[in-house]
C-alpha cells in the first residue's frame, strides 16, 4: 500500500506541476487552457460528484486528488506494509 500511495502522490505532483506551467506560462511555455486535464482522472470520483452538485471549479480539480491521497494514506496506515 505504501508504493501505491507514493506513486499516486508522485503522479499528483507531476500533474500539478504541468497544470501550473500551462496555466501561468512558466519556462517560456504557451498558456494552455487544457493543462489541468491530467488532474481530472486523479480526482475521480470527487470531480464527478462536485460537478453534479454544482461545484465544478478549478479549486475542486486541484483538491480532489488530495482527497484520494488522504484515503490512500489512511489505508496504508490502517492495513500497513
N, C-alpha and C positions, 0 to 999 in steps of 0.2 A: 504494500500500500504506500510505502514511503516513496518508491520510484514513481508511482502514478501521480502522487501529489507534486513531486519536484518537476516531473515532466510537464504537468499542467501549468505550474507556476512559470516555468520557462517559456512555454507557448504563450501564456498570457502576457508576460513581459515583452516578448517579441512582437506580438500583435499590438500592444500598447505603444511600443516604440514606432512601429510602422504607421499607426494612427497619428501620432504626434508629428512625425516627419512629413506625412502627407497633408495634414491639416494646416500646419504653420509654414510649410515650405522650407524646412531646415535643410542644410547641406546642399543648397542650390537646387533642390527638388521642386518641381512644379506643384502647386496646390492641387490636391486631388480630392473631390468630394466623396469618393468611394474608398478612402483609405481605412475606414473603420469596419470594412466588410469582414475582416479576419476576427474581429471581436464577437461578431454575431453567433457563430456556432459554439464558441466557448461559453457563451452566456445562456445557452438554451437550458431549460425551458422558461427561464425568468424573462427573457426578451419577449417571448410569445404571450406570457401572462400579462406583462406590463402593457403590451400593445393592445390586448383585448380589453383591458380596463381603462385605457386611455392615457397611459403614462409613457407613450413612445417618445423618448427623448435621448439626447446624446449621453446624458448622465446615467441613464439606465443601461445603455450599451456599454459604458465604461465600467459600471459597478456590478453588473450581472455576473461576469466571470469571477469576481471576488467572492460572491455567494457560493458558487460551485467550489472554489478553492477552500473556503471555510468548511464546507461539507466534507470534502476530501481530507482535510486536516483532522476534523473530528473523527472520521472513520479510521484514519491512520492511528490516532492516539487511542481510540477505543479498542480496536482489534489488533493493533501492533504489528511488528515485524518489518 
